Amino acid sequence: MNHDADGAELLTIGAFARASRLSPKALRLYDELRLLPPAHVDPVNGYRRYAPAQLERARLVAWLRRLGMPLTRIREVCELTPDTAADAVAAYWAQVEADTAARRDLAAFLVDQLQRKDTAPMTASATPLTMRYAARTDRGLVRPANQDAAHAGPRLLAVADGYGPQGGRAAAAAVSALQHLEDTPAGTDPLSALEEAARRAHRAAPTADEVTGSTLTALLRAGSQLALLHLGDSRAYVLRDSGLFRITHDHSLVQSLIDEGRLTPEEAPSHPQRAQLLRSLDGGSPFTPDLQLLDARPGERYLLCTDGLTGVVPPESLQEVLTAAETPEQAVADLIDLAHAAGAPDNVACVVADLHPAEAEVPAG
């Protein structure tokens, strides 16, 4: 077979590759994925031949690959009408821009962290810090009970968001399991202490006929460093002169879909499985927290919160409140008010803490 159904002469894979700007290797891969199968494959020698009419689809695939679109999504776009495909490409690029902005913020945070380690390690280690802090939970305007928990103390900050029939108990137990860390002896490795306390909470998580568990996000201060432990979709942020940085990554199904390019950040709040977690304290799954040691400085303000806040209040509004509030107590109150103004469909837990030099003797909130 050397002609297609319309009588046009079929192109060899080499000729088709040159015309479409796709390599023969790429064409073989797209054939295997059924994204761009050839019009004819010789049953004897296996030579692939393509119809000229396939060039339009091939060029679209090439352009979309140059955009960085995943192959699974390209396959979906190629099956759409031109108008719908245009909308899909626009949505994908909006997602790329949002992801790029998030990565830019993370890169700025990491640059700042690394520069601090390099430029003033002795100063940082020689500057003990103290915290002024405030914590508050709120039932919200829709939920019948409050399943969030929060703690703020001289050394420990923590929030937890319970779910399932015993979610409130699970969240309270998760935070309670960490509170003894307020009295951790000097010289103790803060990351190890935080991890072990959370591991015990994970093992002791309540069980029920339905899925029950809790998120947990915590910061433990040790000198001029903060140990961070994170499980679930509660979040931690730091406000510095250069802006507000999110320092945790959600362990949720929708976040994994966003990471894979299968969902846009704008689509996430309305996704039917937006509450499904991939990691949490539930006693039945592996204990795999994110752990990180941060260099902290006087003047920084930290926010820990559950998704009852971040699900309805955008980051720019969080930054405005955290920048404007004179005290952690005021910041927490204003953030809860923002959640209420947005309908507060979920419980809300907030912890805000300001770092000061220890000699400043700032009273705790």
N, C-alpha and C positions, 0 to 999 in steps of 0.2 A: 504494500500500500504506500504510494508516493504522493497521493492527493487526498485532500479532505472531502467532506460531503459536498462542498460547494465547488469542487474542482480545482481549488488552489493547491499548489505544490507544497508538500510538507517540508519543514526545515529540519536539518540535522540539529543535534543538540549543540554543536559548536556554533552554527549559524544563528540559532535561536538565542544562545547565550550572548553573542555579540549584539544582536538586535535589541535584546531586553536589558542589557547591562547586568545580567546575572551570570555568575560563573557556572560551568558545568557541574561542579561539586555542589553548589547551592541548588541547582535544578534537580539533581539526584535526591537531595535531602527533601525538597518540597514534594517530589514524587512519592517518597516513602511516607510523608505525612499527609498525603492526599490533598495537599494545598494547591499543587499545580501539576497534575498528572499529564503525561504526554498524550498526544492524540493517537499515537500508535507505537507499539513496542514489537519489534521483530521477534517472532517466537523461536527463531533459530539462533541468532547472534545477540539478541537482547538490545539492539540499537534503538534508541529513543528518537522519535520524530515528533515535531510540534507543528500545529496549524498556525498560520499567520494571525488568525483571529484570537489566538491566545496571548498575543503580545500585549494587549491592553491590560489584561489581568496580571501578566508577568511584570510589567512596568509599575503597576500599582503596588505589587508585592515588594518590588525593589525600593520604591519610595518609602513605603511604610517601614521597611527594615532600616532605612537610613534615619528615620525618625526614632528608631529604637523600640518600636512596638513589638511585643512578644508574638511569637508565631501563632499561638492559640487565638489571640485577639485578631491577628491579621486574617485568619481563616474566617472569623465571624464577619469582619468588615467586607471581605470579598464577596460574601453572599448577600449583601444588602443592596438596596436600590441606591443609585448615586446620591440622592438627597439624604437618605438615612445614613449612608456611609460618610457623607460630609459631616453630619452631626456627630457621628462616632469618632471621627478623627479630631474634631474640635474638642470633644469631651476628653479624649486621650491627652491632647496637648495641654489642656487646662490642668489635668492631673500631673503631667510632667512638670509644669511650672510650679505647682503647689509643692510637689516632692522636692524640686530643686531649691525652693525657698526654705523648706524644712532642713535639707541637707546643708544649705548655706549657714543657717543658724547653728546647726550642730558643729560644722567646721569652725565657725567663729568661736564657739565655746571651747572646742578642743585646742585651737590655737592659743586662746587665752590661758587655758590650763597649762599647756606645755611651756609657754613663755614664762609663766609664774614659777614653774619648777626650775627653769634655767636661769632666770634673772635674779631671783631673791630666795633661794632655798633656805639660807641660814636665817634670814629675817622672818620667813614664814614659820619655821620651826621654833623660833625664839619668841613668838608673839602668842601667848595664851589668849583664848577667846572666851567670851561669855555670851549668852543669848538672852534676849527679851522675846517672849513668845506668847501666843494665844491660840486656843483651840476651841472649836465649836462644831457641834453636829445639829442638823435640822431635819425634821421629818419630811419637809417639802409640802406641797399643796395637794398631792394626789395619793401617795402611798398611805395605807392604814397604820403602818408601824415604821419605826426607825431601825434599820439594820446596819447603819454605819457606826463606826467607833473612831475616836481620835484621842491622841495624847500629846501633850507638849510639856516638857520639863527642862531643867537646866542642861541636860545632855542628850535627851532623846526626844525625837519627833516621830509620830507615826499616825497613819490613817489606815482604816480597813473598811471594806465594803462587803457585807455579808450577802449571801444569796441562798435560796432554798428555804425549806420549812424551818430550819434552825439557823438561818443566816445571821440574825442578831447575836445569838450566842456565839457563833463562830467568829464574828468580827471582834466582839468584846474579848473573847479568849485569845485571839491573835495579838491584840494590843497589850492585854494583861501579861502575856508570856514574855514581853520585852521589857516591862517596866523595871524589873530588877537591875537592868543595865544602867540605870541612873547611878547606881553605887558601884560600878565596875572599878576595880583597883587601877591605879595609874600604871602604865606600862603594858596593859592588856591589849592584845591585837583587836582593834574594834571590829574589823570585818569578820574575824573568826567568832568573836563573841556574839555579834548580831546574827550571823548565819546559824550558829548552834542554837540560839534561843528560838529563832524562827523554825528550825528543823523540829524542835520539840513541840512547837505549836502545830506544825503540820501533822506530826504523828498523833497528836491528841485531838485533832479536829473532830467535831461531832459527826456521827453518821446517822442517816435517816433513810426511809424507803425511797425518797426522792433525793436528787443531787443537792448537796449542801456544802458550802465552803465559804471562803472569803478571799478577797485580795489583801495584799499587805505591801505598803510602801513606807520605809522608815529611814531616818538619818540618825546616826549616833556620833556625837562630837567627841573627839579625842585630841586635845591640844588645839592645833590649828588645822586639823583635818576632820572631814566628815565621811563616815562609812555609810554607803547607800546600799540598801537591800530592796528589791522590787519584785513583786509577783502580781500579775493581773493587769487591770486597766485603770487603777488609780494612778495618779501622776505626781511628779516632783518637778518644780521649776526653781530657777535662781534668777533674781533680778540684780544686775550689775549696771555700771555706768554705760556699758555698751548695749544694754537691752535685756529682754527677758528670754531665758533659754530653758527649754524643756530638757530635762536630764534623764528621763525614763522613756522606754518604748513599750507601747501597749502589747500585752500578751493576749490578744483577742483574735477571733476569727476574722472580723472585718479588717483589722490591721494587717493580717496576713494576706488578705485579698488585695488590699491597697499595695502592699509590698510587691505582690506578684503582677501588678498592673491589671487586675481583673475587676477592680472597683475604684471609683474616684473618692477622694475625701468628702466631696459634697454628697455622694450617695450613701456614705456610711451611716449617718444618723437615722435614715429611714430603712436600713437593711433589716429584714425580719429576724436575722440571727445576730443582731448587734450586741446582745448581752452575752453571747457565748464566749467563754474564756478558754484559752489554750493552756494556761498555767495559773495555778491558784493554790491556796492552802485548803486541801480537801481530804487529806488522809489516805486517799486511794490512788493518787497519781504520783509519779516521780517528783521529788523535791528539786526543782531546778530554778532557783532565783537568779536574777541578775545581781551582781555584786560589783561595787566600784568604790574606790577611795578618792575623794575630792580634796583638793587644797582650798581651804576657805580663807576669806579675808574680811577684816572689819568693813562695815558698810554694806555688806551683802544682805539681801532679804530672800528668804526661802519660803516657798509655798508647797505644801503637800495637800492634795485634795482628791476626793472621789469623783467618779464620772457624773454624779449628779450636778456638779458644777461645770466641768469641761464639756459635758454633753449639750449644754444650752448657752454657755457664755464663751464667746470667741477669745482667742489669745490676746488680741489687741485690747479688749476690754479688761482682761485680767491685768495686763501691763499698766493700763491707766489707773486702776484702783491701787495696785501695789506701789506705783510711783507716787500717787497723791496722798495716800493715807499716812498720817504722822506716826501712828503706832500700830503694832500687830493687832491689837484689839480692834482698832478702827478698820483695819484692812479686812479682818475676818467678818466683821459686821457688814461692811459694804459688799463683800463678795456674796454673802448669803442673800442680801437684798437684791443683787443682780440676778441670782438664780430665781428668786421669787418673781421678779419682774418678767422673767422669761417663762413663767408658768410652773417652775419647780416640779416637774413630773416625777422626780426621783428624790431619795434621801440625799443630803449633802453633808459632807464632812470637810472642814478646812483647818489647816494648821499654818500659821505664819510666824516666822522667827527672824529676828534681826541679829546680826553678829556685831559684837563690840569688843574692843580690847578689854581684857580681864580687869585692868586697873581702873576702867571707867566706872565699875561698880554700878552698872545699870540694874535697877530692880526688875525682878521677873514679873511677867504679866499674870 
